[in-house]
């Protein structure tokens, strides 16, 4: 060591130190993370730290990172994808990948020198991979039925993943239906059954990645439109047309008018419902809306269309109907012109007839024929009613009827038949009567079209106005006022002469002088009682005068000598001439006179009548129904049979008879069963005599036998005695036939049903008894429990409610069980119920109970029981 300089000595010392340290510790570079190969996902950040592992870090120089091409990485720009930073806190360098890419994969190394002499190096392999990504795998895909379809599932990844498919947890493999390819699944000849959820699975074995994409396959069906029949609508109304198409997804609709290729969804008066295919047309017009229309149905698959004819109908309108005037016995026509689409059929109906005229000649009148004509392109129709030989009955209103499929129109026209004057309706009028110098009014009313001109004639001389005559009107009506002034010459025949352009007619009218009636010719007594007389009056013979209006009788008792205080009675002409209120056993004198519009005639004496003495009443008149049956073997009134509409009762009615001077007190009714034996009627089962008050004139016989004949008698009774009996035979209705049992070895269905019902009721009673004794449940338990609350009232109602609990165990109460005995199956002990301690029934007879439909009330009004049925 002698002769070394201090520099040499220092270097030697350092070398020795290093050598000594190296001998004791490995000198190297270490890369963190400490892995030979680092695998990272593309896009992630990756820091790599290189640190020297040396005894003295300060001796480390030229520390640097090199890329996979052994180029030094010296960028310190953080914006660069790869840069190097000094390791914070200690010596080292950090290589940072801000975002890994697949191009950056490779081997990276770290280099340095230790003590300027010892080279150090370390390296790491960086590998990248890409995560699985579905780059073209829509979650909803839409194949079309009947076509092949590729279900897309394109996956990106590094390493490249493998793909498999499944549906409904079943793996899909290539077969006749499917073809599995790298990034798609081919479905051959798609049907609607291929709808559903599919799974596309992506797997990368080396990285352990697994991802699934659910793909919903919705098979689409092209629209198919249903052909449409022609549509008929009516002008002026609101109408609709419906277009129907199928498809998936459901198609939307569009309507086009072919005439001008117009989209109706934007046109006024039209409304198109795009989702339902309905076309609504408001205020339909024939000119613009009649024609061809196209319905278009469209979905995501296809577009189809159909054409439909819309026929717009126009309701008939009668545009011309002229009234006709024509002379009698001529040929005339009444024409009706109408418009409509389609052209309407035009016919006529006379308003006095029920049915319209038929086309052609009429079967009931060949004078009348109907012709029809139409012009289709103009929508016009004509109807012509032709009458070849016009007569007066043809005059009147005629209804024109225009009819097509859209509706019916009506309009009335008139045919006026001109005819010469006629007095058919007035030629047999009665004469005009006048008296007391009153003027006479003669009326002339001829029938004529056109109206007639009227003149009056006296003899053959035309009458002019003067002191004796006054004319009022010359047509169509005329009146002649005649003032005779007691001159008999004017009571004669007058002529009314009516004239028009078609002819002339004459009517004769008589003016006569009126007088009071002559004396009554004859008066006969028809019927007499103790207090009344019915007369038959015959007027004067050969009386030519005014009609009689009434008869008057004047009468007085024989003991009165003067007629000054005689009593009068007047009957209308033709009424029953009955005089009442006379005194029995009294003799009366009578005088009769007739009256007309002029006045009363002279009284004529009639025979005197001595009234009979008081007697029993007249026989009542039985009022029977009109449906009587006369016995074949007799014409006697007793053989008349009145049919009763009822099988068990009959209402007898009668009229009040004459009392014959003594007031009727009551009626007696009696009836028997009667039957004909050997041609003779024989009575049996007769009732006692039934009394009926005078205020009644009817009586209802009840409890009669059906299909039986009864003889009924009614007598009127006064203080003198009974009238002769009024009799009638009444036959009751047949009624319901009794059911005759059929003897048979087998039971009838009704017997079987009754046995079944009885068995069911018996089973229910047994079940209820079981529930009562075991668990205190059921209807019997409910009844007995209610009896606890009514113990205080039971003595009061013993006679009423003893029937409500016919079973013996309801008369007892169950004794409460001791707690110690609850677990033992001991029998239930019964103790007497207070209901058994009621007072005897005979002491309750004075108790009265009423039931108002909801409550039972005692006589005092106290509520006894609710919802009880007594």
C-alpha positions in Angstrom: 0.0 0.0 0.0 3.1 2.2 0.3 3.4 4.7 -2.4 -0.5 5.1 -3.0 -1.9 8.5 -3.3 -4.9 9.5 -1.2 -7.2 9.4 -4.2 -6.1 5.9 -5.0 -6.6 5.0 -1.4 -10.2 6.4 -1.4 -11.1 4.5 -4.5 -9.7 1.4 -3.1 -11.7 1.9 0.1 -14.9 2.5 -1.9 -14.4 -0.5 -4.0 -13.7 -2.6 -1.0 -16.8 -1.3 0.6 -18.9 -2.1 -2.5 -17.4 -5.4 -2.9 -18.0 -6.2 0.7 -21.6 -5.0 0.4 -22.2 -6.9 -2.8 -20.9 -9.9 -1.3 -23.5 -9.5 1.5 -26.6 -8.2 -0.5 -27.9 -8.7 -4.1 -27.9 -5.5 -6.1 -30.9 -5.2 -8.5 -33.9 -3.2 -9.8 -37.4 -4.2 -8.7 -40.6 -3.4 -10.6 -43.8 -3.1 -8.7 -46.3 -4.8 -9.0 -43.8 -7.6 -8.7 -45.1 -9.8 -11.5 -43.4 -11.0 -14.6 -46.6 -10.7 -16.6 -49.2 -8.1 -15.9 -52.6 -8.4 -17.6 -54.8 -5.3 -17.8 -58.0 -4.4 -19.5 -57.7 -2.0 -22.4 -58.6 1.5 -21.3 -57.5 1.1 -17.7 -54.6 3.1 -16.2 -51.5 1.2 -15.2 -48.6 2.6 -13.0 -45.3 0.6 -12.9 -42.7 1.6 -10.3 -39.0 0.8 -10.8 -36.9 1.0 -7.6 -33.2 0.0 -7.0 -32.6 -2.6 -4.4 -29.0 -1.6 -3.4 -27.1 -0.8 -0.2 -26.6 2.8 -1.1 -29.3 4.3 -3.3 -27.3 7.4 -3.8 -24.9 5.4 -6.0 -27.6 4.6 -8.5 -27.3 6.6 -11.6 -29.0 6.7 -15.1 -32.3 5.2 -13.9 -34.6 5.0 -16.9 -37.6 3.2 -18.5 -37.5 1.7 -22.0 -40.4 0.7 -24.2 -41.0 -2.6 -26.0 -38.7 -1.4 -28.7 -35.9 -0.6 -26.2 -36.3 3.1 -26.6 -35.9 5.3 -23.7 -39.1 6.8 -22.4 -38.2 10.3 -21.3 -41.6 12.0 -21.6 -42.7 13.8 -18.4 -45.8 15.2 -20.0 -48.9 14.0 -18.2 -51.0 14.5 -21.3 -49.0 11.8 -23.1 -50.5 8.3 -23.0 -47.1 7.0 -21.5 -45.0 9.1 -19.2 -42.4 8.7 -16.4 -42.5 10.4 -13.0 -40.0 10.2 -10.2 -41.1 8.0 -7.4 -42.2 10.1 -4.5 -40.4 9.7 -1.2 -37.5 7.5 -2.4 -35.3 6.9 -5.4 -37.2 5.3 -8.4 -39.1 6.0 -11.5 -42.8 5.4 -12.2 -44.0 4.5 -15.7 -47.6 5.5 -16.1 -50.0 4.3 -18.8 -52.9 6.7 -18.6 -55.2 4.5 -20.7 -54.0 1.2 -22.0 -54.4 0.3 -25.6 -53.9 -3.0 -27.3 -50.9 -1.5 -29.2 -49.1 -0.8 -25.9 -48.9 -4.4 -25.0 -45.3 -5.8 -24.8 -42.2 -6.0 -22.7 -41.0 -2.9 -20.8 -37.7 -2.7 -19.0 -36.1 -0.5 -16.4 -32.3 0.3 -16.6 -29.7 1.9 -14.2 -26.0 1.8 -13.1 -24.8 1.3 -9.6 -21.6 3.1 -8.7 -21.2 3.9 -12.4 -19.9 0.5 -13.0 -22.5 -2.1 -12.3 -25.4 -2.1 -14.8 -28.8 -3.0 -13.4 -31.9 -4.0 -15.4 -35.5 -5.4 -14.8 -38.4 -6.0 -17.1 -42.1 -6.8 -17.1 -44.4 -8.2 -19.7 -47.6 -6.2 -20.2 -50.6 -7.9 -21.8 -53.9 -6.3 -22.6 -57.3 -7.6 -23.1 -60.7 -6.0 -24.1 -63.9 -6.5 -22.1 -66.8 -8.3 -23.9 -69.0 -5.7 -25.6 -72.2 -6.3 -27.6 -71.7 -4.0 -30.5 -74.6 -5.0 -32.7 -77.1 -7.0 -30.7 -80.4 -5.1 -30.4 -82.6 -6.2 -27.5 -85.7 -6.1 -29.7 -85.6 -7.6 -33.2 -88.4 -8.0 -35.6 -88.4 -10.9 -38.1 -91.2 -11.2 -40.6 -93.4 -14.3 -40.7 -92.6 -16.6 -43.7 -89.1 -15.3 -44.2 -85.6 -16.2 -43.0 -84.2 -13.9 -40.4 -80.8 -13.4 -38.8 -80.8 -12.6 -35.2 -77.9 -10.2 -34.7 -75.5 -10.7 -31.8 -72.2 -9.2 -32.8 -69.6 -9.2 -29.9 -66.3 -7.4 -29.5 -63.5 -8.5 -27.2 -59.8 -9.4 -27.0 -59.3 -12.2 -27.0 -62.2 -12.8 -29.2 -65.1 -14.4 -27.2 -67.1 -17.4 -28.3 -70.9 -17.2 -28.7 -73.7 -19.7 -27.9 -77.5 -19.3 -28.0 -80.4 -20.7 -25.9 -84.1 -20.2 -25.6 -86.3 -21.2 -22.7 -83.1 -22.6 -21.0 -82.6 -24.9 -24.0 -79.4 -24.7 -26.0 -79.8 -23.8 -29.7 -77.7 -25.8 -32.1 -77.6 -25.8 -35.9 -80.5 -27.9 -37.2 -83.3 -27.7 -39.8 -84.7 -24.7 -38.0 -81.6 -22.8 -36.8 -78.1 -22.0 -38.1 -75.7 -20.8 -35.5 -73.0 -18.5 -37.0 -70.2 -16.4 -35.5 -72.2 -13.4 -34.6 -75.8 -14.2 -35.6 -78.5 -16.9 -35.4 -80.4 -17.7 -38.6 -84.0 -18.6 -38.1 -85.4 -20.3 -41.2 -89.0 -19.7 -42.4 -90.1 -17.6 -39.4 -93.5 -18.4 -37.9 -95.4 -16.7 -35.1 -94.3 -19.6 -32.8 -90.8 -18.1 -33.0 -91.9 -15.2 -30.8 -90.2 -15.1 -27.5 -87.0 -14.3 -25.5 -83.6 -15.5 -26.8 -80.3 -15.4 -25.0 -77.0 -14.6 -26.6 -74.1 -15.7 -24.3 -70.5 -14.4 -24.9 -67.7 -16.3 -23.1 -63.9 -15.6 -22.9 -62.2 -18.6 -21.4 -58.8 -17.1 -20.9 -60.0 -14.1 -19.0 -63.1 -15.8 -17.4 -65.5 -13.2 -18.8 -69.1 -14.1 -19.4 -71.9 -11.8 -20.5 -75.5 -12.4 -21.7 -77.7 -10.3 -23.9 -81.5 -11.0 -23.7 -83.0 -10.5 -27.2 -86.8 -10.3 -27.5 -87.9 -11.7 -30.9 -91.3 -10.2 -31.9 -92.4 -11.8 -35.1 -94.1 -9.3 -37.4 -97.0 -10.2 -39.7 -97.7 -8.2 -42.9 -101.1 -6.6 -42.9 -103.9 -8.4 -44.5 -106.9 -6.4 -45.3 -110.4 -7.8 -45.4 -112.3 -7.1 -48.7 -115.2 -4.7 -48.2 -118.6 -5.0 -49.6 -120.2 -1.9 -51.1 -121.5 0.5 -48.4 -124.8 2.3 -48.7 -125.4 5.5 -46.8 -128.0 8.2 -46.9 -127.5 11.8 -47.9 -127.6 14.3 -45.1 -126.9 11.8 -42.3 -123.8 10.9 -40.4 -122.4 7.5 -41.5 -119.3 5.4 -41.1 -117.3 2.8 -42.9 -115.1 0.3 -41.2 -111.9 -1.1 -42.7 -110.6 -4.2 -41.0 -107.1 -5.6 -41.4 -104.9 -8.0 -39.4 -101.2 -7.8 -38.9 -98.5 -7.5 -36.3 -97.9 -4.9 -35.1 -101.5 -3.8 -35.6 -101.7 -1.7 -38.7 -102.6 2.0 -39.0 -105.2 3.1 -41.5 -105.6 5.8 -44.1 -108.6 6.6 -46.3 -108.2 8.0 -49.8 -111.0 9.3 -52.0 -110.1 8.0 -55.5 -112.0 10.8 -57.3 -109.4 13.4 -56.4 -106.7 11.3 -54.6 -107.6 13.2 -51.4 -106.4 12.1 -48.0 -109.6 12.2 -45.9 -107.9 12.7 -42.6 -107.4 16.4 -43.5 -110.8 17.0 -45.1 -113.6 18.7 -43.3 -116.7 16.6 -42.6 -114.5 13.5 -42.5 -112.8 11.8 -39.5 -110.4 9.0 -39.9 -109.6 6.8 -36.8 -106.1 5.7 -37.7 -105.9 2.9 -35.1 -109.4 1.3 -35.8 -109.8 1.9 -39.5 -113.2 3.7 -39.1 -114.1 6.5 -41.5 -116.8 8.8 -40.2 -118.6 11.0 -42.7 -120.7 13.9 -41.5 -123.4 15.6 -43.5 -123.1 13.2 -46.4 -123.4 14.8 -49.8 -124.4 12.8 -52.9 -122.4 14.9 -55.4 -119.1 14.8 -53.6 -119.3 11.7 -51.5 -120.7 9.1 -53.8 -117.9 7.0 -55.4 -114.8 4.8 -54.8 -112.7 4.9 -51.7 -109.3 3.3 -50.9 -108.5 2.0 -47.4 -104.8 1.6 -46.8 -103.5 -0.5 -43.9 -99.8 -0.2 -43.1 -97.5 -1.5 -40.4 -93.7 -1.8 -40.2 -93.7 -4.8 -42.5 -95.9 -3.9 -45.5 -98.6 -1.7 -46.9 -101.8 -3.0 -48.4 -105.0 -1.5 -49.7 -108.5 -2.3 -50.8 -111.1 -0.3 -52.7 -114.7 0.0 -51.7 -117.7 1.5 -53.4 -119.7 3.9 -51.2 -123.2 4.5 -52.6 -124.9 7.6 -51.3 -128.6 7.3 -51.3 -130.9 10.4 -51.6 -134.2 10.3 -49.9 -137.1 10.8 -52.2 -138.4 14.4 -52.8 -141.6 15.1 -54.6 -140.8 18.0 -56.8 -144.1 18.4 -58.7 -147.7 17.4 -58.1 -150.4 19.6 -59.7 -154.0 19.6 -58.7 -156.4 18.6 -61.5 -159.8 19.8 -62.4 -161.7 18.0 -65.1 -165.4 17.5 -66.1 -167.2 14.3 -65.3 -167.0 11.4 -67.9 -163.7 12.7 -69.4 -160.2 11.2 -69.3 -157.8 12.9 -66.9 -154.3 12.3 -65.5 -152.7 13.4 -62.3 -148.8 13.4 -62.5 -146.3 13.2 -59.7 -142.6 13.9 -60.3 -140.1 12.9 -57.7 -136.3 12.8 -57.3 -134.0 10.5 -55.4 -131.1 8.1 -55.5 -131.9 5.5 -56.6 -134.8 6.9 -58.6 -137.9 6.3 -56.4 -140.9 4.3 -57.4 -143.9 6.6 -57.6 -147.4 5.4 -56.8 -150.7 6.9 -55.7 -153.3 6.2 -52.9 -156.6 7.8 -52.6 -157.0 9.0 -49.0 -160.3 7.2 -48.7 -158.7 3.9 -49.6 -156.4 1.8 -47.4 -154.1 0.4 -50.1 -152.2 2.3 -52.9 -153.0 1.7 -56.6 -151.1 -1.1 -58.3 -149.1 -0.6 -61.5 -151.3 -1.1 -64.5 -155.1 -1.4 -64.5 -156.8 -1.8 -61.2 -158.6 -5.1 -60.7 -161.5 -3.5 -58.9 -161.9 -0.6 -61.3 -160.5 -0.9 -64.9 -161.2 2.8 -65.5 -158.1 3.5 -63.4 -154.5 2.7 -64.4 -151.1 3.6 -63.0 -148.0 4.2 -65.1 -144.4 4.6 -63.8 -141.3 6.0 -65.6 -137.8 6.8 -64.3 -134.6 8.5 -65.7 -131.7 6.8 -63.8 -128.9 9.2 -64.7 -130.9 12.1 -63.4 -132.5 10.3 -60.5 -136.0 11.4 -61.5 -139.2 9.3 -61.6 -142.7 10.0 -62.8 -146.0 8.4 -61.7 -149.1 9.0 -63.7 -152.6 8.0 -62.5 -155.0 7.8 -65.4 -158.8 7.8 -64.9 -160.5 7.2 -68.3 -164.1 7.9 -67.4 -164.1 10.4 -64.6 -167.0 10.1 -62.1 -168.0 12.0 -59.0 -166.6 9.4 -56.5 -163.2 10.1 -58.1 -163.2 13.6 -56.6 -161.0 13.9 -53.6 -157.4 13.9 -52.2 -154.8 11.6 -53.7 -151.5 10.9 -52.0 -148.4 10.6 -54.1 -146.0 8.1 -52.6 -142.3 8.2 -53.7 -140.3 5.3 -52.2 -136.7 4.1 -52.5 -134.3 2.3 -50.2 -133.4 5.6 -48.5 -137.0 6.4 -47.4 -140.4 7.5 -48.4 -141.9 10.9 -49.3 -145.6 11.8 -49.3 -147.5 14.7 -50.8 -151.2 15.2 -51.4 -152.9 16.4 -54.6 -156.5 16.9 -55.4 -158.7 15.9 -58.3 -161.7 18.1 -58.7 -164.5 16.5 -60.7 -166.7 19.0 -62.4 -170.4 17.9 -62.7 -173.8 19.5 -63.4 -176.0 20.6 -60.5 -177.6 17.8 -58.5 -180.2 17.5 -55.7 -179.5 13.9 -54.8 -179.0 14.6 -51.1 -181.7 17.2 -50.7 -184.6 16.2 -53.0 -186.6 14.4 -50.3 -186.5 17.1 -47.7 -189.7 17.4 -45.6 -192.0 20.4 -46.3 -191.5 23.7 -44.6 -194.2 24.5 -42.0 -195.3 27.9 -40.9 -198.1 29.3 -38.8 -199.4 32.4 -37.2 -198.3 34.5 -40.2 -194.7 33.8 -39.6 -192.4 33.9 -42.7 -191.2 30.7 -44.2 -187.5 30.0 -45.0 -187.0 27.8 -48.0 -183.4 26.6 -48.6 -181.8 25.5 -51.8 -178.5 23.7 -51.5 -177.5 22.1 -54.8 -174.3 20.1 -55.4 -172.3 21.4 -58.4 -168.8 22.0 -59.6 -168.4 24.7 -60.6 -170.8 26.4 -58.3 -174.3 26.7 -59.7 -176.4 29.9 -60.2 -179.8 29.6 -58.5 -183.2 31.0 -59.4 -186.6 30.4 -57.6 -189.9 29.8 -59.5 -193.4 30.1 -58.3 -195.3 28.0 -60.8 -193.4 28.7 -64.0 -192.6 32.3 -63.1 -189.2 33.4 -61.8 -189.6 35.0 -58.4 -188.4 38.5 -57.9 -188.1 40.3 -54.6 -191.5 41.9 -53.5 -193.7 42.2 -50.4 -194.2 38.4 -50.4 -190.8 37.1 -51.4 -187.2 37.9 -50.5 -184.2 36.0 -52.1 -181.0 35.7 -50.3 -178.0 34.5 -52.4 -177.8 33.3 -56.0 -175.4 30.4 -55.3 -173.9 28.1 -54.3 -176.7 28.3 -51.7 -179.9 30.4 -51.8 -182.7 31.1 -49.4 -186.3 32.2 -50.2 -188.2 34.0 -47.5 -192.0 33.7 -48.1 -194.4 36.0 -46.3 -197.9 34.6 -47.0 -200.0 37.0 -44.9 -202.8 34.4 -44.5 -203.0 34.0 -48.2 -203.5 30.3 -48.9 -202.2 30.7 -52.4 -198.6 30.9 -51.1 -198.9 27.5 -49.4 -197.9 25.6 -52.4 -194.9 24.1 -54.4 -191.8 26.2 -55.1 -189.0 25.3 -57.6 -185.3 25.9 -57.0 -183.4 25.8 -60.4 -179.6 25.4 -60.3 -177.5 26.0 -63.5 -173.8 25.8 -64.3 -171.8 25.2 -67.5 -172.4 21.5 -67.4 -176.2 21.4 -66.9 -179.3 22.3 -64.9 -181.3 20.7 -62.1 -184.6 21.5 -60.4 -185.7 20.7 -56.8 -189.3 21.1 -55.5 -189.9 22.4 -52.0 -193.3 22.7 -50.3 -194.5 25.4 -48.0 -197.4 24.3 -45.8 -199.5 25.9 -43.1 -199.3 24.3 -39.7 -202.2 23.5 -37.3 -202.5 22.1 -33.8 -203.0 18.3 -33.7 -206.5 17.0 -33.8 -208.2 15.0 -30.9 -206.6 11.8 -29.8 -208.3 9.0 -31.7 -208.2 6.2 -29.1 -206.8 5.4 -25.7 -206.5 1.8 -24.4 -205.5 0.5 -20.9 -202.7 -2.0 -21.3 -201.8 -2.7 -17.7 -203.2 -1.6 -14.4 -202.2 -2.0 -10.7 -203.6 -0.6 -7.5 -201.6 2.7 -8.0 -200.6 2.8 -11.7 -201.9 2.5 -15.3 -200.0 1.9 -18.5 -201.8 3.3 -21.6 -201.7 2.7 -25.4 -202.5 6.0 -27.2 -203.5 6.2 -30.9 -203.3 9.7 -32.5 -206.0 11.2 -34.8 -206.7 9.4 -38.0 -205.4 10.8 -41.3 -203.6 13.6 -39.7 -201.3 15.5 -42.2 -199.5 18.0 -40.2 -196.4 18.7 -38.0 -194.9 15.7 -36.1 -196.3 15.2 -32.6 -194.0 16.1 -29.7 -195.9 14.9 -26.6 -199.2 13.6 -25.1 -200.8 15.2 -22.0 -203.3 13.4 -19.7 -205.6 15.4 -17.4 -207.3 13.4 -14.7 -209.4 13.8 -11.5 -211.2 11.5 -9.0 -214.9 10.9 -9.7 -215.8 12.8 -6.5 -214.5 16.0 -7.9 -217.0 17.6 -10.2 -214.9 20.4 -11.8 -211.8 19.9 -14.0 -210.4 23.2 -12.7 -208.2 21.4 -10.1 -207.4 18.4 -12.3 -203.9 17.1 -12.3 -201.8 16.8 -15.5 -199.0 14.5 -16.7 -197.1 14.8 -20.0 -195.1 12.1 -21.9 -192.8 12.5 -24.8 -194.1 11.1 -28.0 -193.1 7.4 -28.2 -192.2 7.0 -24.5 -194.0 4.4 -22.2 -197.3 6.0 -21.3 -197.4 5.1 -17.6 -199.3 7.1 -14.9 -198.3 6.4 -11.3 -199.3 7.7 -7.8 -202.9 6.8 -8.1 -205.1 5.8 -5.1 -206.3 2.2 -4.9 -210.1 1.6 -5.2 -210.6 5.2 -6.5 -212.5 5.9 -9.7 -210.7 8.4 -12.1 -211.8 10.3 -15.2 -209.2 11.0 -17.9 -208.8 13.4 -20.8 -206.0 13.2 -23.4 -204.6 15.8 -25.8 -201.7 15.8 -28.3 -199.1 18.6 -28.8 -196.9 19.6 -31.8 -194.7 22.7 -32.5 -197.9 24.8 -33.2 -199.5 24.0 -29.9 -201.7 21.6 -28.0 -204.8 20.2 -29.5 -208.2 19.7 -27.8 -208.6 17.3 -24.9 -210.6 14.1 -25.7 -212.4 12.2 -23.0 -211.3 8.7 -22.3 -213.0 5.9 -20.3 -213.1 6.1 -16.5 -211.1 3.6 -14.5 -211.7 2.3 -11.0 -208.4 1.4 -9.5 -208.0 -2.1 -8.0 -207.7 -2.6 -4.3 -204.3 -3.0 -2.6 -202.7 -6.4 -3.1 -199.4 -8.3 -2.9 -196.6 -6.9 -5.1 -196.2 -7.8 -8.7 -193.8 -10.5 -9.6 -190.1 -9.3 -9.7 -188.3 -9.5 -13.0 -185.1 -11.4 -12.9 -182.2 -9.9 -14.8 -180.2 -12.7 -16.3 -177.2 -12.7 -18.6 -177.7 -12.9 -22.3 -176.1 -16.3 -22.8 -179.2 -18.3 -22.1 -179.9 -21.9 -23.3 -183.5 -22.8 -24.0 -184.6 -26.3 -23.1 -185.3 -28.3 -26.2 -188.5 -29.8 -24.8 -190.3 -26.6 -23.6 -190.8 -23.0 -24.4 -191.9 -22.1 -20.9 -189.9 -19.3 -19.3 -189.1 -21.6 -16.4 -187.2 -23.7 -18.8 -184.7 -20.9 -19.6 -181.2 -21.8 -18.4 -178.8 -19.0 -17.5 -175.1 -20.0 -17.6 -173.0 -19.0 -14.6 -169.4 -18.2 -15.5 -168.4 -19.5 -12.0 -168.4 -23.0 -10.7 -169.2 -22.2 -7.0 -171.2 -19.0 -7.0 -173.7 -16.9 -8.9 -175.0 -13.3 -8.6 -178.8 -13.0 -8.8 -180.2 -9.6 -9.9 -183.7 -8.4 -10.3 -185.7 -5.2 -10.9 -188.0 -3.6 -8.4 -191.7 -4.7 -9.1 -194.8 -2.6 -8.6 -195.9 -2.6 -5.0 -199.7 -2.6 -5.9 -200.6 0.1 -3.3 -198.6 -1.3 -0.4 -194.8 -0.6 0.0 -192.6 -3.5 -0.5 -190.9 -4.5 2.8 -188.3 -7.1 1.7 -187.6 -9.9 -0.7 -187.5 -13.7 -0.1 -185.0 -15.9 -2.0 -184.9 -19.6 -2.1 -182.9 -22.0 -4.4 -182.7 -25.8 -4.9 -180.7 -28.2 -6.9 -182.9 -29.3 -9.8 -182.5 -32.1 -12.3 -184.7 -33.5 -15.1 -185.9 -37.1 -14.5 -188.1 -38.8 -17.0 -188.9 -35.4 -18.6 -189.8 -33.7 -15.4 -187.9 -31.3 -13.2 -187.4 -32.4 -9.6 -186.0 -30.3 -6.8 -183.8 -31.4 -3.9 -181.5 -29.9 -1.3 -183.6 -26.7 -1.1 -182.4 -23.9 1.1 -184.4 -22.1 3.8 -186.1 -18.9 2.7 -183.5 -16.1 2.6 -184.7 -12.6 3.5 -183.2 -9.6 1.6 -183.7 -6.0 2.5 -185.7 -3.7 0.1 -182.6 -1.6 -0.5 -180.9 -4.4 -2.3 -181.8 -5.8 -5.7 -179.1 -8.5 -5.9 -177.9 -11.5 -3.9 -174.9 -13.7 -4.3 -175.4 -17.5 -4.0 -172.2 -19.1 -2.8 -170.9 -22.6 -2.1 -172.6 -24.0 -5.1 -171.7 -27.2 -6.8 -169.9 -27.1 -10.2 -171.7 -28.3 -13.3 -175.1 -28.3 -11.5 -178.5 -26.7 -12.3 -180.2 -24.7 -9.6 -183.7 -23.3 -9.6 -183.9 -19.9 -8.0 -187.1 -18.2 -6.8 -187.5 -14.5 -5.8 -190.7 -13.1 -4.1 -191.5 -9.5 -3.2 -193.2 -9.1 0.1 -195.4 -6.3 1.5 -197.8 -6.2 4.4 -200.4 -7.9 2.4 -198.4 -10.9 1.4 -195.9 -12.3 -1.1 -195.8 -11.9 -4.8 -195.8 -14.8 -7.2 -192.3 -16.2 -7.4 -190.0 -15.2 -10.2 -188.0 -18.2 -11.3 -184.8 -18.8 -13.2 -182.7 -21.9 -13.7 -178.9 -21.4 -13.5 -176.2 -23.9 -14.5 -172.8 -23.5 -12.8 -169.6 -23.8 -14.7 -167.8 -27.1 -15.0 -164.9 -26.2 -12.7 -161.7 -28.3 -12.2 -162.0 -32.1 -12.6 -160.9 -34.0 -9.5 -157.7 -36.0 -9.7 -158.5 -39.7 -9.8 -155.6 -41.7 -8.3 -154.3 -44.5 -10.6 -153.9 -47.8 -8.9 -150.5 -49.2 -9.7 -148.1 -51.5 -8.1 -145.3 -48.9 -8.4 -145.3 -45.7 -6.3 -146.1 -42.4 -8.1 -143.4 -39.7 -8.5 -145.2 -37.5 -6.0 -145.1 -40.3 -3.4 -141.4 -40.7 -3.9 -140.7 -37.0 -3.6 -142.8 -36.9 -0.4 -140.8 -39.8 1.1 -137.5 -38.1 0.2 -138.6 -34.8 1.7 -139.8 -36.6 4.9 -136.5 -38.4 5.2 -134.5 -35.2 4.8 -136.6 -33.5 7.5 -136.1 -36.5 9.8 -132.3 -36.4 9.3 -132.3 -32.6 10.0 -134.3 -33.2 13.3 -131.8 -35.9 14.4 -128.8 -33.6 13.7 -130.4 -30.8 15.5 -131.1 -33.0 18.6 -127.5 -34.2 18.5 -126.2 -30.6 18.4 -128.5 -29.6 21.2 -127.4 -32.3 23.7 -123.7 -32.1 22.8 -122.9 -28.4 22.2 -126.2 -26.6 23.0 -126.4 -25.5 19.4 -129.1 -25.6 16.7 -132.7 -24.5 16.3 -133.9 -26.3 19.5 -131.2 -24.8 21.6 -132.1 -21.3 20.2 -135.8 -21.9 21.1 -134.9 -23.1 24.6 -132.5 -20.2 25.1 -135.3 -17.7 24.1 -137.6 -19.4 26.6 -135.3 -18.2 29.4 -136.1 -14.6 28.5 -139.8 -15.1 28.2 -140.3 -17.0 31.5 -142.1 -14.0 33.0 -144.5 -13.8 30.1 -145.1 -17.5 29.6 -147.8 -17.7 32.2 -149.7 -15.0 30.4 -149.3 -16.7 27.0 -149.5 -20.3 28.1 -152.6 -20.9 26.0 -151.0 -19.3 23.0 -147.5 -20.7 22.9 -148.0 -24.1 24.4 -148.0 -25.4 20.8 -144.7 -23.8 19.9 -142.6 -26.3 21.8 -144.2 -29.7 21.3 -140.9 -31.6 22.1 -140.6 -32.6 25.8 -137.0 -31.5 26.3 -137.9 -27.9 25.5 -139.9 -27.8 28.7 -136.7 -28.2 30.8 -133.6 -26.2 31.5 -130.1 -27.7 31.7 -128.6 -27.4 35.2 -125.2 -25.6 35.3 -122.3 -28.1 35.4 -119.8 -28.0 38.3 -116.3 -27.0 37.1 -114.8 -30.1 38.5 -117.1 -32.2 36.4 -116.3 -30.5 33.1 -113.8 -33.1 32.1 -116.1 -36.0 32.9 -118.5 -37.4 30.4 -121.4 -37.2 32.8 -125.0 -37.0 31.6 -126.6 -33.6 31.6 -129.1 -33.1 34.5 -132.3 -31.5 33.6 -134.5 -29.4 35.9 -138.0 -28.4 35.4 -138.6 -25.2 33.5 -140.8 -22.4 34.8 -142.9 -23.0 31.7 -144.2 -26.2 33.4 -145.3 -24.2 36.4 -147.8 -22.1 34.4 -151.4 -21.6 35.6 -154.0 -24.0 34.2 -155.2 -23.2 30.7 -158.8 -22.6 31.7 -157.7 -19.5 33.7 -156.3 -17.8 30.5 -159.5 -17.8 28.4 -160.1 -14.1 29.0 -156.8 -13.1 27.4 -157.1 -11.6 23.9 -154.1 -11.4 21.5 -153.8 -9.6 18.2 -151.2 -10.0 15.5 -150.5 -7.0 13.2 -148.1 -8.7 10.9 -145.0 -7.9 12.9 -145.8 -8.0 16.6 -148.2 -9.8 18.9 -150.2 -7.4 21.1 -152.2 -8.2 24.2 -155.5 -6.6 24.8 -153.8 -3.8 26.8 -151.6 -3.0 23.8 -148.4 -4.4 25.4 -145.9 -6.0 23.0 -145.9 -9.7 23.8 -143.7 -11.2 21.1 -141.8 -10.0 18.0 -142.3 -11.6 14.6 -144.6 -14.2 16.1 -147.1 -15.9 14.0 -150.4 -16.4 15.9 
